[in-house]
Amino acid sequence: MKLQEEVAELKNDFKKVSFFLNNIEQNNVFEQLGMVNNVSKNILFKRNQLLENFPLEKLKLFNKEFDIFIKQIQKKFDSMIQENKIKQRSISNELKNLLNRKKLVKYGR
C-alpha cells in the first residue's frame, strides 16, 4: 500500500462528496445524501487504514490538503441548512397569514 496512492484515492472520494452535495436538488435530496453517506463511510474506513499502516508524522503532511476539502464540505452543509431554515420561516409565515385570514373570515360572519 503506497501512501501517495491512498491519499489520491481519499482526495477523489472528497471530490465525490463535493460533487454529490453540489448536485442536490429538491427531487433527489435523499439519493444524493445517501451517496454522500456511502462515500463518507469509505473515507472513514480509508482514514482508519492509513492510521494503522503509516506513521502519523507522514500523514500529517497531507492535513492541509484535506482541511480544504473538509471546510468546503462544511460550508456546503451550512449553506444547505441556512437555505432550509429560510424556506421553513417563509412557509411558517405563510401558514400564520392563512390562519389569520381564516380567523378574520370567521369574525366577519
N, C-alpha and C positions, 0 to 999 in steps of 0.2 A: 504494500500500500504506500503510494507516494503522496507526500503531503501536498505538493502543488496540484496534483490531480484531484485530491479530495477537496481542497479549497475551491478549485474551479467548479466542481460539482455543487458545492454549497452556494457559491455565487449564482450559479444557474438556477438553483432552487429559489433563492431570494428573488431573482428576476421573475420567476414564475409566479410567486406570491404577488409581486407588484403588478404583473400583467392581469392576474385574476381580479385583484382589487380595483384596478383601473377600468375593468370591463364589466363592473357590476351595474346592472340596470334593474328597474323595478320588476321585470318579468323573469330575471334569472338570479336573484339575490341568493337563494338557498343553494342553488347549484354552484355558483361561484364561491360562496363561503365554504361549501363542502370541499371544493378543490383546494382552497387556501388551508383548510384544516388538514387535509391529507398531506400536502406538501410541508406544512409546518411540523407535522409528526415526523416526516422524513428528515427534515432539518435537525430536529432534536435528536433523532437516532444517530445521524451522522456526527453531530456535535459530540455525543457521548462516545462514539467510536474514536474520534480524534483525541479526546481527552485520555482515553485508555491507551492509545498507541503512540502518542507523541508527547514530548516534554512540553510543559506549559510555556516555557520561555519561547519555544519556536512558534507555538500557537498564538501567543500574544502579538507577534509580528503582524498578524492579519486583523487585529482588532479594529483598527481604523476603517478598513475596507468594509467590514461587517457592520460597524456602527452606522455608516452612511445608509446602508440598506435598512437597518432596523429603524433609524429615525424616519426614513421615507415611509415605511410601513405604518409606524405610529402616527405620523401626520395624516396619512390617508384614513386610518381608522378614526382619528379625532375629527377629521373633516366630515366623514360619514355620520358620526354621532351628532355633530353640530347641525348638519343638514336635516337629520331626522327630528331633532329637537325643535327646529324652526317649523317643520311641517306639522309636528304634533301641536305646537302652540297655535298655529293657524287653524287647524281643524278644531281644536278646543274652543277658540274664539268663535268660529262659525257655529258650533253647537250651542254655545251660550246665546248667540244672537238669535238662533232659531227658537230656543226655549223662551227667550224674552218676547219674541214676536207672538209665539203661541199664547203666552200669558196675556199679552195685550189684546189679542183676539177674544180670549175668554172674558176679559174685563169689559170689552166693548159690547158684549151681548146683553 
